[in-house]
């Protein structure tokens, strides 16, 4: 029988060794009671390495790097503070690779910390809000510590967590973290309006995080029989499911079921909808991001954003210089999947950012996340550039046309330094 303790009784030094690799559920699935104890007791296992791709809490602070070492995939959410302080060492990788990295020992998983629901009548715990790379970490870990809270929804998973897999169960009254819908403005609505022809009835959607994807989703209320196969889902899909706009009837796989790796939403909306709902399933990236799965998905429309895009279509969704604001995530996985399914991949972003700085640029100020050879559609509030099949000169003209008008001439002048006949 699994050992059970309260949070007050928990001494993590009995389970975590100095230098251990600690993996935990990310984002809304951060086990907040356990991570608070981890920070409090960190000197007892100095040098332990925490892997966390996305966080929305303020648990981990730069000063905690006195004893803990932080690794992740970028600067999403509160990981940005760790990244900007130098406390985070980002690992550039596709989210589809994280599970395999853990399996291969490239990301150490000696201890995994989970936030889970209480077991059902069959004794099966649910991973609750995030699956993605968690199963790989459970299989690799020496110690599995589960924070069990009645506030975590019991969500159907591709593989439930069994009591025999848990080393220590810590019962708490923890409310899971939340991520409310991002607010969007007329600028994002204009972007969404340009994209209507690319998202027909019976499309299968993959949706990223942020104001632009939210605006695009909000613009699809007249569609019929949409499907969902995504790395994450937020609150905005719930109304579409309940109104019958999303039916998953024609996506070619998992008929009638919305499939995702993570639930990044709120308790009263998404979590309530997901609780004991057989029409929603949490799966690992071994399934959600696998090319063999994508081969069976019909008409996938991939909706993602970026920090900047250059004139030839190279996409930077990670960092400006050394300042991490995003991550590779699942963008490349789904861009390629859309092409494989006969659908379309969309990178949508406002044409300008802070201080009216153009986000359509002659040269990226950070890494290439998605290569121009993979990119299909780029959209701003000024229009759409469909780059697939275009030559470099054609791409430059198409990208300049969707830049903010006040930046177009400067972008052309910069491009003419290489391409004199533009």
LOVEX-922292 format. One line per 3 residues: number of its first residue (from 1); their letters; for each residue x, y, z of C-alpha. Coordinates in steps of 0.1 Angstrom, whole numbers, plus 5000, padded with zeros to 4 digits. Each point is the difference from the previous one (the first is absolute). Last residue first. Example, Ala and Ser with C-alpha at 12.3 -4.5 7.8 and 13.67 -1.06 7.14 Angstrom:
2
2	sa	5137/4989/5071 | 4986/4966/5007 $
***
This chain:
422
422	xxx	5130/5440/4441 | 5028/4999/4974 | 5029/5007/5025 $
419	xxx	4993/4969/5021 | 5027/5001/5027 | 5001/5037/5010 $
416	xxx	4966/5002/4985 | 4986/4982/5030 | 5010/5028/5023 $
413	xxx	4984/5025/4977 | 4968/4979/4999 | 4998/4998/5038 $
410	xxx	5005/5038/5002 | 4972/5006/4975 | 4976/4977/5018 $
407	xxx	5004/5013/5035 | 4973/5027/5000 | 4976/4977/4983 $
404	xxx	5001/4974/5027 | 5012/4967/4985 | 4976/4979/4979 $
401	xxx	5012/5012/4966 | 5037/4998/5011 | 4994/4963/5006 $
398	xxx	4986/4994/4965 | 5027/5019/4983 | 5027/4982/5019 $
395	xxx	4984/4966/4993 | 4998/5008/4962 | 5037/5008/5000 $
392	xxx	5008/4968/5019 | 4979/4977/4978 | 4965/4991/5010 $
389	xxx	4988/4964/5002 | 4987/5003/5036 | 5001/5037/5010 $
386	xxx	4963/5008/5004 | 5002/5036/5012 | 4968/5012/5016 $
383	xxx	4988/5035/5008 | 5006/5033/5018 | 4989/4987/5035 $
380	xxx	5028/4975/4997 | 5001/4965/4985 | 5027/4975/4989 $
377	xxx	4989/4969/4982 | 5022/4970/4990 | 5033/4997/5018 $
374	xxx	5020/4968/4998 | 5028/5011/4977 | 5001/5033/5018 $
371	xxx	5012/4982/5031 | 4980/5001/5032 | 5018/5010/5032 $
368	xxx	5028/5021/4984 | 5019/5016/5029 | 5000/5036/5010 $
365	xxx	5002/5035/4986 | 4987/4988/4966 | 5011/5019/4969 $
362	xxx	4979/5021/4976 | 4972/5002/5025 | 4962/4996/5002 $
359	xxx	4995/5007/5037 | 5004/5037/4994 | 5007/5021/5031 $
356	xxx	4970/5022/5008 | 5014/5007/5035 | 4991/4965/5010 $
353	xxx	4988/4978/4972 | 4991/5004/4964 | 4985/4979/4972 $
350	xxx	4978/4981/5025 | 5006/4962/4998 | 4987/4969/4982 $
347	xxx	5019/4969/4990 | 4975/4978/4982 | 5005/4964/4989 $
344	xxx	4976/4985/4974 | 4984/4967/4995 | 5008/4971/4978 $
341	xxx	5008/4978/5030 | 5038/5000/4994 | 5001/5037/4995 $
338	xxx	4982/5005/5033 | 5023/4976/5017 | 5031/5020/4989 $
335	xxx	4987/5032/5016 | 4988/4978/5030 | 5034/4987/5009 $
332	xxx	5016/5033/4993 | 4978/5019/5024 | 5000/4974/5028 $
329	xxx	5021/5020/5024 | 5029/5018/4984 | 4998/5024/5030 $
326	xxx	4988/5035/5010 | 5012/5032/5015 | 5037/4993/5004 $
323	xxx	5024/5029/5001 | 5034/4991/4985 | 4993/5019/4968 $
320	xxx	4963/5001/4996 | 4989/4965/5009 | 4978/4970/4991 $
317	xxx	4973/5003/4973 | 5024/5011/4971 | 4986/4991/4966 $
314	xxx	5019/5000/4967 | 4977/5011/4972 | 5023/5016/4975 $
311	xxx	4993/5035/5013 | 5006/4991/5036 | 4974/4990/5026 $
308	xxx	4998/5013/5035 | 4988/4991/5035 | 4978/4972/4987 $
305	xxx	4965/4987/5000 | 4983/4966/4994 | 4969/4985/4984 $
302	xxx	5004/4966/4983 | 4971/4990/4978 | 4999/4962/4996 $
299	xxx	4980/4988/4970 | 4996/4964/5010 | 5021/4983/5027 $
296	xxx	5012/4964/4992 | 5035/5009/4990 | 5003/5023/5030 $
293	xxx	4998/4970/5023 | 5030/4983/4983 | 5018/5034/5001 $
290	xxx	4998/5001/5038 | 4991/5032/5017 | 4968/4990/5018 $
287	xxx	5010/4963/5004 | 5035/4999/5015 | 4991/5035/5012 $
284	xxx	4979/4983/5026 | 4963/5001/5000 | 4972/5017/5019 $
281	xxx	4966/4991/4987 | 4967/5019/4996 | 4967/4984/4989 $
278	xxx	5001/4976/5030 | 4993/5030/5023 | 5007/4990/5037 $
275	xxx	5011/5036/5007 | 5010/5017/4968 | 4971/5026/5000 $
272	xxx	5007/5009/5036 | 5037/5004/4993 | 4993/5022/4969 $
269	xxx	4975/5025/5014 | 4998/5004/5038 | 5035/4988/5007 $
266	xxx	5018/5020/4974 | 5021/4992/4970 | 5032/4984/4988 $
263	xxx	4990/4964/4995 | 5029/4980/4986 | 5008/4971/4975 $
260	xxx	4969/5003/4979 | 4974/4979/4983 | 4963/5010/4995 $
257	xxx	4980/4968/4995 | 4971/4993/4977 | 5021/4980/4975 $
254	xxx	5034/4994/5014 | 5015/5000/4964 | 4988/5012/4966 $
251	xxx	4992/5035/5011 | 4964/4998/4988 | 4978/4997/5030 $
248	xxx	5021/5019/5025 | 4968/5019/5010 | 5013/5036/5004 $
245	xxx	4972/5024/4990 | 4976/4980/5022 | 4991/5029/5023 $
242	xxx	5016/4982/5030 | 5032/4993/4980 | 5003/5036/4988 $
239	xxx	4993/5013/5035 | 5027/4979/5014 | 5027/5008/4975 $
236	xxx	5007/5035/5014 | 5010/4987/5034 | 5034/4987/4988 $
233	xxx	5014/4970/4982 | 5035/4987/4996 | 5021/4979/4976 $
230	xxx	4970/4998/4977 | 4977/4977/4981 | 4966/5016/4999 $
227	xxx	4973/4995/4974 | 4976/5024/4983 | 4965/4988/4989 $
224	xxx	4985/5033/4989 | 5014/5035/4999 | 4979/5031/5007 $
221	xxx	5017/5007/5034 | 5035/5000/4984 | 5010/5036/5008 $
218	xxx	5005/4993/5037 | 5026/4973/4992 | 5020/5026/4979 $
215	xxx	4999/5025/5029 | 5012/4974/5025 | 5029/4990/4976 $
212	xxx	5010/5037/4998 | 4997/5007/5038 | 5023/4973/5011 $
209	xxx	5006/4962/5003 | 5000/4976/4971 | 4971/4982/4983 $
206	xxx	4999/4969/4979 | 4968/4997/4981 | 4985/4972/4978 $
203	xxx	4980/5015/4972 | 4964/4987/4993 | 4988/5034/4988 $
200	xxx	5027/5022/4985 | 5029/5018/5016 | 5022/5016/4973 $
197	xxx	4973/5023/4986 | 4994/5016/5034 | 5036/5011/5005 $
194	xxx	4998/5036/4991 | 4972/5005/5026 | 5022/4985/5027 $
191	xxx	5027/5026/4994 | 4974/5028/5002 | 4987/4985/5033 $
188	xxx	5036/5001/5013 | 5003/5037/4993 | 4965/5007/5014 $
185	xxx	5012/4987/5033 | 5006/4967/5018 | 5000/4990/5036 $
182	xxx	5018/4967/5008 | 4977/4974/5016 | 5007/4993/5036 $
179	xxx	5028/4977/5010 | 4994/4981/5033 | 5020/4982/5026 $
176	xxx	4985/4971/5019 | 4983/5005/5033 | 5019/4982/5027 $
173	xxx	4981/4984/5029 | 5028/4975/5005 | 5007/4963/5002 $
170	xxx	5036/4990/4994 | 5003/4966/4984 | 5035/4984/5001 $
167	xxx	5016/4974/4977 | 4973/4999/4974 | 5001/4975/4972 $
164	xxx	4981/4973/5020 | 4972/5024/5005 | 4993/5002/4963 $
161	xxx	5001/5031/4978 | 4977/4998/4970 | 5012/4993/4964 $
158	xxx	4985/5018/4970 | 4984/5024/5025 | 4964/5007/5009 $
155	xxx	4998/5030/5023 | 4992/4999/5038 | 5000/5036/5008 $
152	xxx	5025/5013/5027 | 4982/5017/5029 | 5000/4967/5019 $
149	xxx	5037/5003/5003 | 5027/4973/4999 | 5036/5012/4999 $
146	xxx	5019/4970/4985 | 5036/4993/5007 | 5016/4975/4976 $
143	xxx	5035/4989/5010 | 5027/4982/4979 | 4986/5016/4969 $
140	xxx	5002/4986/4964 | 4965/4987/4995 | 4985/5030/5018 $
137	xxx	5020/5024/4978 | 4988/4984/4968 | 4964/5002/5013 $
134	xxx	5004/5037/5007 | 5012/5011/4965 | 4965/5012/4988 $
131	xxx	4975/4991/5028 | 4988/5033/5015 | 4968/5009/5018 $
128	xxx	4987/4971/5021 | 5027/4973/4999 | 4970/4978/5010 $
125	xxx	5003/4975/5028 | 4986/4965/4993 | 4988/4980/5030 $
122	xxx	4971/4985/4981 | 4974/5021/5018 | 5020/5031/4990 $
119	xxx	5032/5011/5016 | 5005/5035/5015 | 5012/5025/4974 $
116	xxx	5036/5007/4992 | 5027/5026/5004 | 5034/4983/4993 $
113	xxx	5036/5002/5012 | 5025/4979/4982 | 5033/4989/5015 $
110	xxx	5031/4985/4983 | 4989/5015/4967 | 5032/5014/4983 $
107	xxx	4995/5016/4966 | 5024/4983/4976 | 4992/4967/5018 $
104	xxx	4988/4983/4969 | 4964/4997/5013 | 5001/5036/5010 $
101	xxx	5013/5012/4966 | 4973/4978/4985 | 4972/5017/5019 $
98	xxx	5014/5034/4992 | 5003/4994/4962 | 4964/5008/4991 $
95	xxx	5003/5033/5018 | 5026/5009/4974 | 5033/5009/5014 $
92	xxx	5022/5030/5010 | 5009/4993/5036 | 4999/5032/5021 $
89	xxx	5024/5005/5029 | 4980/5020/5025 | 5015/5021/5028 $
86	xxx	5014/5026/4976 | 4977/5027/5014 | 4981/5003/4967 $
83	xxx	4994/4962/4999 | 4987/4997/5036 | 4976/5029/4994 $
80	xxx	4989/4986/4967 | 4992/4967/5017 | 4970/5018/5014 $
77	xxx	4980/4995/4968 | 5020/4986/4971 | 5037/5007/5000 $
74	xxx	5016/4970/4984 | 5004/4962/5000 | 5009/4995/5036 $
71	xxx	5029/4995/5023 | 5004/5014/5035 | 5027/4992/5025 $
68	xxx	4991/5001/5037 | 5022/5010/5029 | 5007/5037/4997 $
65	xxx	4978/4999/4969 | 4971/5007/5023 | 5009/5037/4998 $
62	xxx	4987/5001/4964 | 4965/4991/5011 | 4979/4968/4998 $
59	xxx	4966/5000/5015 | 4986/5030/4981 | 4974/4979/4981 $
56	xxx	4993/4997/4963 | 5028/4976/4991 | 5011/4985/4967 $
53	xxx	5029/4977/4991 | 5010/4988/5035 | 5031/4979/5007 $
50	xxx	5014/5005/5035 | 5036/4990/5007 | 5011/4991/5035 $
47	xxx	5033/5017/5009 | 4992/5004/5037 | 4978/4972/5014 $
44	xxx	4994/5012/5035 | 5004/5037/4990 | 4968/4997/4980 $
41	xxx	4976/4995/5029 | 4978/5031/4995 | 5003/4999/4962 $
38	xxx	4990/4963/4999 | 4973/5006/5025 | 4984/5027/4978 $
35	xxx	5004/4976/4971 | 4981/4973/5018 | 4971/5021/5009 $
32	xxx	4998/5016/4965 | 5001/4967/4981 | 5005/5017/4966 $
29	xxx	4972/4987/4978 | 4988/5035/4989 | 5034/5005/4983 $
26	xxx	5022/4970/5001 | 4999/4967/5018 | 5032/4993/5018 $
23	xxx	5035/4987/4993 | 5028/5000/5026 | 5035/4989/4990 $
20	xxx	5020/4991/5031 | 5032/5019/5009 | 4996/4998/5037 $
17	xxx	4975/4971/5007 | 4962/5003/5001 | 4979/4974/5019 $
14	xxx	5008/5004/5037 | 5011/5035/4994 | 4964/5008/4990 $
11	xxx	4988/5000/5036 | 4962/5001/4998 | 4982/5000/5033 $
8	xxx	4983/5034/4995 | 4990/4990/4964 | 4981/4970/5014 $
5	xxx	5013/4964/4995 | 4991/4969/4981 | 5022/4969/4993 $
2	xx	4986/4980/4971 | 4987/4965/5009 $
***
